[in-house]
Amino acid sequence: MLRQALYFDGPGQAVVREEPLPLPGPGQVLVQTLVSAISPGTELLIYNNLFPTEIPVDATILALAGTFRYPLKYGYAAVGQVIAAGPEVPPAWQDRLVFAFHPHESHFVAALDELHPVPPGISPEAAALLPNMETAVTLALDGAPLLGEQVVVFGQGIIGLLLTAVLARLPLAALLTLDLYPRRRLASETLGATASLDPGDPSCLTKLRALLPAGCYYPGADLSYEVSGHPTALDQAIAITGFHGRIVVGSWYGRKPASLHLGGVFHRSRIRLLSSQVSTISPALSGRWNKPRLLAQAWQLLQNLTLTPLITHTIPFLQAATAYDLLARNPGEAIQVLLAY
Protein backbone atom coordinates (compact mmCIF):
# COMPACT_ATOMS: atom_id res chain seq x y z
CA MET A 1 0.00 0.00 0.00
CA LEU A 2 0.96 3.62 -0.54
CA ARG A 3 0.15 6.75 1.45
CA GLN A 4 0.46 10.46 0.82
CA ALA A 5 2.75 12.35 3.18
CA LEU A 6 3.64 16.02 3.52
CA TYR A 7 7.32 16.97 3.43
CA PHE A 8 8.96 20.32 3.98
CA ASP A 9 11.68 20.07 1.33
CA GLY A 10 13.18 23.53 1.81
CA PRO A 11 12.23 27.16 2.46
CA GLY A 12 8.75 27.78 1.03
CA GLN A 13 8.42 24.17 -0.15
CA ALA A 14 5.60 21.98 1.20
CA VAL A 15 5.24 18.92 -1.02
CA VAL A 16 2.86 15.95 -0.85
CA ARG A 17 4.39 12.74 -2.15
CA GLU A 18 3.57 9.06 -2.17
CA GLU A 19 5.56 6.55 -0.14
CA PRO A 20 5.18 2.96 1.07
CA LEU A 21 2.80 2.40 3.95
CA PRO A 22 3.89 -0.18 6.55
CA LEU A 23 1.46 -2.78 7.84
CA PRO A 24 0.49 -2.78 11.54
CA GLY A 25 2.44 -5.15 13.74
CA PRO A 26 1.54 -6.61 17.14
CA GLY A 27 -0.21 -4.02 19.28
CA GLN A 28 -0.47 -1.56 16.38
CA VAL A 29 -3.32 -0.24 14.24
CA LEU A 30 -3.62 1.41 10.84
CA VAL A 31 -5.33 4.82 10.92
CA GLN A 32 -6.86 6.59 7.95
CA THR A 33 -6.59 10.33 8.56
CA LEU A 34 -9.73 12.45 8.23
CA VAL A 35 -8.37 15.89 9.14
CA SER A 36 -5.18 17.36 10.53
CA ALA A 37 -4.59 20.85 11.90
CA ILE A 38 -1.72 23.07 10.83
CA SER A 39 0.11 24.73 13.71
CA PRO A 40 0.74 28.17 12.16
CA GLY A 41 3.47 29.27 14.58
CA THR A 42 5.75 26.25 14.55
CA GLU A 43 5.05 25.08 11.02
CA LEU A 44 5.70 28.51 9.52
CA LEU A 45 9.08 28.56 11.28
CA ILE A 46 9.83 25.33 9.39
CA TYR A 47 8.30 26.61 6.14
CA ASN A 48 10.34 29.84 6.36
CA ASN A 49 13.61 28.14 7.44
CA LEU A 50 13.63 29.78 10.87
CA PHE A 51 13.92 26.62 12.95
CA PRO A 52 16.97 25.93 15.14
CA THR A 53 19.12 22.97 14.09
CA GLU A 54 20.64 22.17 17.47
CA ILE A 55 17.56 20.75 19.23
CA PRO A 56 15.39 17.65 18.65
CA VAL A 57 12.13 18.11 16.76
CA ASP A 58 10.21 16.80 19.78
CA ALA A 59 11.77 14.48 22.32
CA THR A 60 8.36 13.56 23.78
CA ILE A 61 6.61 12.40 20.58
CA LEU A 62 7.82 9.19 18.92
CA ALA A 63 6.51 10.19 15.48
CA LEU A 64 8.63 13.37 15.62
CA ALA A 65 11.95 11.79 16.50
CA GLY A 66 15.01 13.30 14.84
CA THR A 67 16.39 16.78 14.30
CA PHE A 68 15.28 19.86 12.39
CA ARG A 69 16.62 19.54 8.86
CA TYR A 70 15.15 19.36 5.37
CA PRO A 71 13.43 17.26 4.14
CA LEU A 72 11.24 17.10 7.22
CA LYS A 73 7.88 15.60 8.07
CA TYR A 74 6.02 17.60 10.67
CA GLY A 75 2.61 18.13 12.22
CA TYR A 76 1.10 16.94 15.49
CA ALA A 77 -2.67 17.13 15.20
CA ALA A 78 -4.10 14.22 13.20
CA VAL A 79 -7.61 12.81 13.63
CA GLY A 80 -8.60 9.62 11.87
CA GLN A 81 -10.36 6.28 11.97
CA VAL A 82 -8.84 2.90 12.74
CA ILE A 83 -9.28 0.76 9.59
CA ALA A 84 -7.08 -2.26 10.36
CA ALA A 85 -5.38 -3.84 13.36
CA GLY A 86 -2.35 -6.00 13.94
CA PRO A 87 -2.19 -9.00 16.25
CA GLU A 88 -2.98 -8.54 19.95
CA VAL A 89 -5.24 -5.53 19.39
CA PRO A 90 -8.67 -5.74 21.08
CA PRO A 91 -11.57 -5.75 18.56
CA ALA A 92 -13.04 -2.62 20.18
CA TRP A 93 -10.39 -0.50 18.42
CA GLN A 94 -11.78 -1.28 14.95
CA ASP A 95 -13.42 1.82 13.37
CA ARG A 96 -12.66 3.93 16.44
CA LEU A 97 -12.20 7.68 15.95
CA VAL A 98 -8.79 8.62 17.35
CA PHE A 99 -6.43 11.55 17.77
CA ALA A 100 -2.65 11.23 17.36
CA PHE A 101 0.30 13.58 17.72
CA HIS A 102 1.40 12.65 14.21
CA PRO A 103 2.68 14.40 11.05
CA HIS A 104 0.42 15.20 8.09
CA GLU A 105 -0.13 11.85 6.34
CA SER A 106 -3.13 10.17 4.70
CA HIS A 107 -2.53 6.94 6.68
CA PHE A 108 -0.23 5.97 9.52
CA VAL A 109 0.58 3.05 11.78
CA ALA A 110 0.62 3.68 15.52
CA ALA A 111 0.83 1.75 18.76
CA LEU A 112 -2.23 1.90 20.97
CA ASP A 113 -0.51 4.03 23.59
CA GLU A 114 0.15 6.69 20.92
CA LEU A 115 -3.58 7.12 20.25
CA HIS A 116 -6.24 9.07 22.12
CA PRO A 117 -9.85 8.01 21.53
CA VAL A 118 -11.99 11.03 20.69
CA PRO A 119 -14.71 11.47 23.35
CA PRO A 120 -18.36 11.26 22.23
CA GLY A 121 -19.84 14.52 21.02
CA ILE A 122 -16.56 15.97 19.72
CA SER A 123 -16.29 16.26 15.93
CA PRO A 124 -13.07 15.34 14.09
CA GLU A 125 -12.58 19.05 13.34
CA ALA A 126 -12.86 20.07 16.99
CA ALA A 127 -10.66 17.14 18.04
CA ALA A 128 -7.89 18.48 15.80
CA LEU A 129 -7.67 21.47 18.17
CA LEU A 130 -6.56 19.25 21.06
CA PRO A 131 -2.82 20.10 21.02
CA ASN A 132 -3.49 23.83 20.92
CA MET A 133 -6.06 23.55 23.69
CA GLU A 134 -3.55 21.55 25.74
CA THR A 135 -1.11 24.42 25.20
CA ALA A 136 -3.73 26.95 26.31
CA VAL A 137 -4.38 24.97 29.49
CA THR A 138 -0.64 24.77 30.18
CA LEU A 139 -0.30 28.54 29.72
CA ALA A 140 -3.18 29.17 32.12
CA LEU A 141 -1.65 26.86 34.74
CA ASP A 142 1.80 28.42 34.40
CA GLY A 143 0.45 31.97 34.69
CA ALA A 144 -1.77 31.05 37.66
CA PRO A 145 -4.26 33.93 37.24
CA LEU A 146 -5.90 34.95 40.50
CA LEU A 147 -9.34 36.28 41.42
CA GLY A 148 -9.71 39.90 40.30
CA GLU A 149 -6.43 40.10 38.39
CA GLN A 150 -5.87 42.20 35.29
CA VAL A 151 -4.62 40.00 32.45
CA VAL A 152 -3.26 41.02 29.04
CA VAL A 153 -2.67 38.56 26.16
CA PHE A 154 -0.38 39.58 23.30
CA GLY A 155 -1.29 37.62 20.16
CA GLN A 156 -4.65 36.21 19.08
CA GLY A 157 -3.66 33.46 16.73
CA ILE A 158 -5.21 30.09 17.48
CA ILE A 159 -3.16 29.63 20.68
CA GLY A 160 -3.97 33.13 21.92
CA LEU A 161 -7.65 32.76 21.12
CA LEU A 162 -7.95 29.42 22.92
CA LEU A 163 -6.10 30.92 25.89
CA THR A 164 -8.54 33.84 25.85
CA ALA A 165 -11.47 31.38 25.82
CA VAL A 166 -10.03 29.61 28.87
CA LEU A 167 -9.22 32.80 30.79
CA ALA A 168 -12.65 34.28 30.05
CA ARG A 169 -14.17 31.56 32.27
CA LEU A 170 -12.32 32.98 35.31
CA PRO A 171 -13.46 35.89 37.56
CA LEU A 172 -10.86 38.39 36.32
CA ALA A 173 -11.09 42.16 36.68
CA ALA A 174 -10.11 42.59 33.04
CA LEU A 175 -9.00 40.43 30.10
CA LEU A 176 -7.41 42.54 27.39
CA THR A 177 -5.94 41.17 24.18
CA LEU A 178 -3.88 42.47 21.29
CA ASP A 179 -3.44 41.41 17.69
CA LEU A 180 -2.50 43.06 14.41
CA TYR A 181 -5.44 41.62 12.47
CA PRO A 182 -9.10 42.76 12.78
CA ARG A 183 -10.53 39.27 12.20
CA ARG A 184 -8.65 37.91 15.21
CA ARG A 185 -9.56 40.88 17.41
CA LEU A 186 -13.25 40.36 16.64
CA ALA A 187 -12.95 36.64 17.43
CA SER A 188 -11.21 37.53 20.69
CA GLU A 189 -14.04 39.76 21.87
CA THR A 190 -16.56 37.10 20.85
CA LEU A 191 -14.74 34.61 23.09
CA GLY A 192 -14.91 36.93 26.10
CA ALA A 193 -12.09 39.49 25.96
CA THR A 194 -12.98 42.79 27.63
CA ALA A 195 -11.45 44.54 24.62
CA SER A 196 -9.00 43.67 21.86
CA LEU A 197 -6.56 46.30 20.58
CA ASP A 198 -4.16 46.78 17.69
CA PRO A 199 -0.54 46.62 18.98
CA GLY A 200 0.55 48.68 15.99
CA ASP A 201 -1.50 51.66 17.18
CA PRO A 202 0.95 54.26 18.61
CA SER A 203 -1.49 54.95 21.45
CA CYS A 204 -1.98 51.26 22.22
CA LEU A 205 -0.29 51.25 25.63
CA THR A 206 -2.16 54.38 26.71
CA LYS A 207 -5.46 52.73 25.75
CA LEU A 208 -4.47 49.53 27.57
CA ARG A 209 -3.72 51.39 30.79
CA ALA A 210 -7.06 53.20 30.57
CA LEU A 211 -8.86 49.85 30.33
CA LEU A 212 -7.27 48.43 33.51
CA PRO A 213 -9.99 49.00 36.13
CA ALA A 214 -7.72 48.40 39.12
CA GLY A 215 -5.14 50.88 37.87
CA CYS A 216 -6.23 53.40 40.50
CA TYR A 217 -5.11 50.94 43.20
CA TYR A 218 -2.07 49.40 41.55
CA PRO A 219 -0.92 50.38 38.06
CA GLY A 220 -0.20 47.89 35.31
CA ALA A 221 -1.29 44.36 34.49
CA ASP A 222 -0.86 41.63 37.06
CA LEU A 223 -0.26 38.99 34.41
CA SER A 224 0.69 39.22 30.73
CA TYR A 225 1.06 36.49 28.12
CA GLU A 226 3.22 36.75 25.01
CA VAL A 227 1.89 34.29 22.41
CA SER A 228 2.12 36.43 19.27
CA GLY A 229 5.30 34.87 17.91
CA HIS A 230 6.78 38.37 17.55
CA PRO A 231 9.73 39.08 19.90
CA THR A 232 8.98 42.83 19.79
CA ALA A 233 5.77 42.16 21.75
CA LEU A 234 7.91 41.37 24.81
CA ASP A 235 8.86 45.03 25.17
CA GLN A 236 5.17 45.99 25.10
CA ALA A 237 4.45 43.31 27.69
CA ILE A 238 7.17 44.70 29.96
CA ALA A 239 5.78 48.21 29.53
CA ILE A 240 2.22 47.27 30.54
CA THR A 241 3.01 44.79 33.34
CA GLY A 242 3.04 46.26 36.84
CA PHE A 243 5.43 45.88 39.77
CA HIS A 244 6.16 42.22 40.55
CA GLY A 245 3.84 41.14 37.76
CA ARG A 246 4.33 38.00 35.66
CA ILE A 247 4.99 37.70 31.94
CA VAL A 248 4.48 34.20 30.56
CA VAL A 249 6.27 33.66 27.24
CA GLY A 250 4.52 30.94 25.26
CA SER A 251 5.87 31.88 21.82
CA TRP A 252 8.61 29.87 20.18
CA TYR A 253 10.73 32.28 18.17
CA GLY A 254 13.04 29.76 16.53
CA ARG A 255 15.94 31.78 15.11
CA LYS A 256 14.11 35.12 15.27
CA PRO A 257 16.29 37.43 17.38
CA ALA A 258 14.71 38.86 20.54
CA SER A 259 16.15 42.24 21.51
CA LEU A 260 14.75 43.44 24.85
CA HIS A 261 15.10 46.89 26.41
CA LEU A 262 15.80 46.00 30.03
CA GLY A 263 17.50 49.21 31.13
CA GLY A 264 14.32 51.12 31.96
CA VAL A 265 11.32 50.21 34.08
CA PHE A 266 12.17 46.49 34.00
CA HIS A 267 15.28 46.94 36.15
CA ARG A 268 13.34 48.13 39.21
CA SER A 269 10.00 46.44 38.60
CA ARG A 270 10.76 42.90 39.84
CA ILE A 271 8.78 41.60 36.84
CA ARG A 272 9.09 37.85 36.40
CA LEU A 273 9.66 36.45 32.90
CA LEU A 274 8.42 32.84 32.75
CA SER A 275 8.87 30.31 29.97
CA SER A 276 5.91 28.01 29.24
CA GLN A 277 5.99 24.97 26.96
CA VAL A 278 3.41 22.23 26.67
CA SER A 279 5.72 19.20 26.47
CA THR A 280 6.51 19.41 30.19
CA ILE A 281 4.62 20.26 33.38
CA SER A 282 5.98 22.79 35.84
CA PRO A 283 7.67 21.12 38.83
CA ALA A 284 5.47 23.29 41.04
CA LEU A 285 2.40 21.50 39.62
CA SER A 286 3.68 18.01 38.91
CA GLY A 287 2.67 16.74 42.34
CA ARG A 288 -0.97 17.02 41.29
CA TRP A 289 -0.87 17.35 37.49
CA ASN A 290 0.33 14.91 34.84
CA LYS A 291 -0.18 14.54 31.09
CA PRO A 292 -3.38 12.45 31.31
CA ARG A 293 -4.99 15.04 33.58
CA LEU A 294 -3.86 17.86 31.27
CA LEU A 295 -5.35 16.13 28.23
CA ALA A 296 -8.57 15.33 30.08
CA GLN A 297 -8.97 19.02 30.91
CA ALA A 298 -8.32 19.96 27.28
CA TRP A 299 -10.94 17.46 26.05
CA GLN A 300 -13.47 18.83 28.54
CA LEU A 301 -12.94 22.38 27.30
CA LEU A 302 -13.33 21.24 23.68
CA GLN A 303 -16.66 19.69 24.68
CA ASN A 304 -17.90 22.76 26.57
CA LEU A 305 -16.75 25.61 24.32
CA THR A 306 -17.94 26.46 20.80
CA LEU A 307 -14.63 26.73 18.94
CA THR A 308 -15.20 25.43 15.42
CA PRO A 309 -15.85 29.01 14.12
CA LEU A 310 -12.10 29.51 14.66
CA ILE A 311 -11.52 27.02 11.82
CA THR A 312 -11.55 29.51 8.97
CA HIS A 313 -10.19 27.30 6.16
CA THR A 314 -10.40 23.61 5.29
CA ILE A 315 -8.12 22.72 2.38
CA PRO A 316 -7.76 19.35 0.58
CA PHE A 317 -4.57 17.59 1.63
CA LEU A 318 -3.26 17.33 -1.93
CA GLN A 319 -3.42 21.15 -2.09
CA ALA A 320 -1.50 21.58 1.17
CA ALA A 321 1.02 23.91 -0.49
CA THR A 322 -1.74 26.51 -0.91
CA ALA A 323 -2.47 26.34 2.83
CA TYR A 324 1.08 27.27 3.78
CA ASP A 325 1.20 29.96 1.11
CA LEU A 326 -1.99 31.45 2.57
CA LEU A 327 -0.59 31.45 6.11
CA ALA A 328 2.73 32.93 4.99
CA ARG A 329 1.36 35.63 2.70
CA ASN A 330 -2.02 36.54 4.22
CA PRO A 331 -1.93 35.69 7.94
CA GLY A 332 -4.78 38.09 8.68
CA GLU A 333 -7.20 36.00 6.60
CA ALA A 334 -6.73 32.69 8.43
CA ILE A 335 -6.99 31.63 12.06
CA GLN A 336 -7.01 27.81 12.08
CA VAL A 337 -6.42 25.92 8.83
CA LEU A 338 -7.31 22.23 8.55
CA LEU A 339 -6.16 19.76 5.92
CA ALA A 340 -8.94 17.40 4.81
CA TYR A 341 -8.13 13.92 3.49
N, C-alpha and C positions, 0 to 999 in steps of 0.2 A: 504494500500500500504506500501511497504518497500523501504528503500533507503540504499545505502552504504555510510558510513561515516568513515573518518580517525580519529583515536584517538592516541595520544601519551600516552601510558600506563605506561611508565617509561623510564629510561635512555636507549637509543638505541632501543626503542620499538615503532615502528609506525605500527599500526594494522588497517586494514579495516574490519569493521563489519556491519552487517545489523541491522536496527532499524526501528521502525514505522515512517511513513511519515505523518505529519499532512496535513489536507486539507486546502486550502486557505479560509480565512474568508472575511468579507466585506473589500474592498479596498486592498486585497492581491492577489498575483498571485503565481502560481507554476512554478518554473524554472527547466528545465532539463539542467544540467551542460554539457558543451562541453569540455572545458579545464580549468585548474586552474594552476597558477604559484606558484612554491615554492619560498619563500623568504629565500635564503640560510643563511643570517646572523641571523635573528631572529629565524627561525625555527630550525637551528642547535643549538642555545642556549637551546631551549626546548628539542631537541633530546638528547643533551649531559648533561642535568640537570644543566645548568648554568644560569637559569633564576632566578630573584629575586622573593621572595614570598610576599614581603610587598607592592607591587603596583598592581593596576588593570591590567588586560590583555590589555584592551584598553577602556578608558572611553568614547571615541567618536564614537565607533561602536557598535550598539545594538547587533549584532550577536556575539560579543566578550566580552560580559558582564561577570563579575566574576573575579576570581583571578588565579594566576599561581599556579596550583597544578595538579598532575596526578590523574586520567586520564584527558586529556585536548584535546578539539577540537581546531584547530588553522588553520590559513590561511586567506588571505584577498585579493585574486585575482581570482575570479571565473567569467567565461564568459559562458552564456548559453542562452537557448531559452525559452520563455514563452510558456507553453503547456496547461495551464488551468488558469481560473480566477474566483475569488470569486465575490459575489455581489458588485455592485457599481463600477466596473472596466470598463472603456471605451473599446469598442471592438478593438480599434486600438492597444492595448497592445498584443493581441493574435499573437503568432509566432514571436514577436519582439526579436531581438538579444540584450541582456543586459549584463552589467557588474555589479557585486556586491562585496562589501567588505565582503566576507563571507568565512567561513572555507571550507575545502575540503570535499565536499559531492556530491553524484550523482544527487540529487534533493534537492531543498529547497523552503520554502515558505517565501515570503518577501512582505513588504508593498511597494507601488509604490515609496514613497520617499526614499527608500533604494536602488533603482535601477537607473542605468545610461544607457540610450540607447546608443548603440555603433554607432558612426557616420558612414555614408556611406563611403565605400572605405577602412575601417579598418577591417582586418581579425580578427577572434576570437583569434588567437595566438598573434597578435600584441596588441589587446585590453587587454590581460592578463598582459601586461607590464605597464598598467596605474598607479598602485600605486607606482612603482619604478620610473616612469617618473615624477609623482607628487613630489616624494622625491627629484629628481634631480633638478626640478624647484625651490623647496623650498631652497635647498642648494645654488643654484645660486643667488637667491634673498637675502638670509642671508649674503652671502659673498660680494655681491655688487661689482663685478669686474669692474674696470674702464678701459677706453681707454688706451692701451699701457702698461697695467700691466703685470707683470710676475707671472704666476700662476702655482702652483705645486699641484698635486692630488695624495695622498697616498692611494693606493688600487684601483684595476681595476676589482672588481667583477661587478655584473650587475649594482649596484648603481653607482659605480665609472665610469663605461663605459658610462652609460647614462648621467652622469654629464659631462664627457669629450665631448660627442656629443653635448651637449648644449653649453658648453664653447667655443667649436671650431667654433661656429657661430659668436663669438664676435671678435672685432679687438684687440686682445691681442698681446703683444710683444713676449710672449712665453707661451706655454702650455705643461708642462712636467708632466709625470705620472710615477708611480712606482707600480710594482707588482712582486710577487715572481714567477709567472708562465708564461712561454713563450707564451702560447696560448692567454692569456689576454693582454700581452704587444703588440702582433701583432694586436689584435683587436683594441687596443687603438690607435695605429698609423694609422690604417685604418680609424678610426673615426675622425682623425684630430689632434692628439697629435703631438707636435713638435718632441718629442722623448719619449720613454718609457724605464725605467731602472729597474734593479733588485735591490731592497733594501737590499738584502743579500750580495751584492758585497761590499767588504771593502772600495773600492774607490768610492762608490756611491755618497757621498756628494761632493767629489771633482769634479766628472763628472757633477753633477747637477749645481754646481756653474759655471763651464766652459760653460754651455749651456744657462746661463742667459745673454741675450744680453745687458741689461742695467746695468750689474754689474759694468761697468766702471764709471757709474754715481752714482749709489746707490746700494751697495751690498745686496744680498739676495732677496728672493721672496717677492713680495708685499702681496700675498694672498696664503695660503696653505689650503688644505682640507684633513682631516683625515677620510677616509671612508673604511679603510682596515679591521676593526674589531679587529686589533691587538694593544693593548695599547702601545707597544714598539715603534710604528710608531710615537707617539706624540713627543718623544725625537728627532727623525729625523726631524720632522716638525719644532720644535723649533730651531734646528741647522741651517736649511736652510732659515728660515723666517727672513727678515731684520728688521731694527729698525722701531718700530711702525707698523709692519705688522700685518695681521689678520690670525688667524688659526681657521677654522670652523671645529668643531668636529661633524661629522654626524654619527659616529659609535655608536652602543649600545653594551656595553661590558658585560651587565648582571652582573654576579658575578666574572668576570675576574678582578684581581687586576690591577690597573694602577699606576705604580711607576714612577714619573717624577723627573728628575734632574733639579731643579729650582735654584740651587746655582751658576750657571755659567752665561752664556751670557743672559739668560732670565731675571735675576734680573735687569739689566740696559737697557734692550732692549725696554721696553714699548710694548712688543708684547701683543696682545689682543686674549685671548682664548674665542671662542664663541660656544655655544651649539646650534645645529640646529635639529629640529624634526618636522616631517611633519604634526602631528595632530593639530598644532597650527600655527598661523601666527604672525610674529613679530609685537609688538605694533607699531614699527616705520613704518610699512607698512599697518597696518590694516585700515587706513583711506581710502586707495585706493584699497586694495586687500582683497578678501574674498575667501571662499572655491570654490564657483562656478567659479570665475575667474581663480583660480589656476588650477582647473580641465580642464577648457576650453583651457588653455595654454598647458597643458599636452596632451590633445587630438590633438591639432594642431601639436605639435611636432611629435606625433606618426604618423600623416598623412604625414608629410613632410620629415621625416628621414627614411632611410632603416635600420631597426633594427632587423628584423627577423633572420638574420645570427647569432645574439647573442643567439638564442635559439638552444643550442647544443644537447639537449636530449628531446625527448618526450616519456614518459613511461606510459603504461596502468595503470589506477587508481588502479586496483586490485593488481598490482605489486609495489605499492607505497613504500613498505619497501626497495626495491632495489634502489629507487631514493635517499633516505636518506643515505643509506649505501654508494652509490657512492659519494655523497657530503661530507660525513664524512671521507671517506678513501682516495679518489682521487680528491681533490678539484681542482687540476690543469687541470683535464679533462673536467670539466663542467663549463659553465658560467650560462646560464639560463635553468632550467629544468622545463618542463611542464608535468602535469598529464593529460592524455586524457581519456575521459569517453565513 
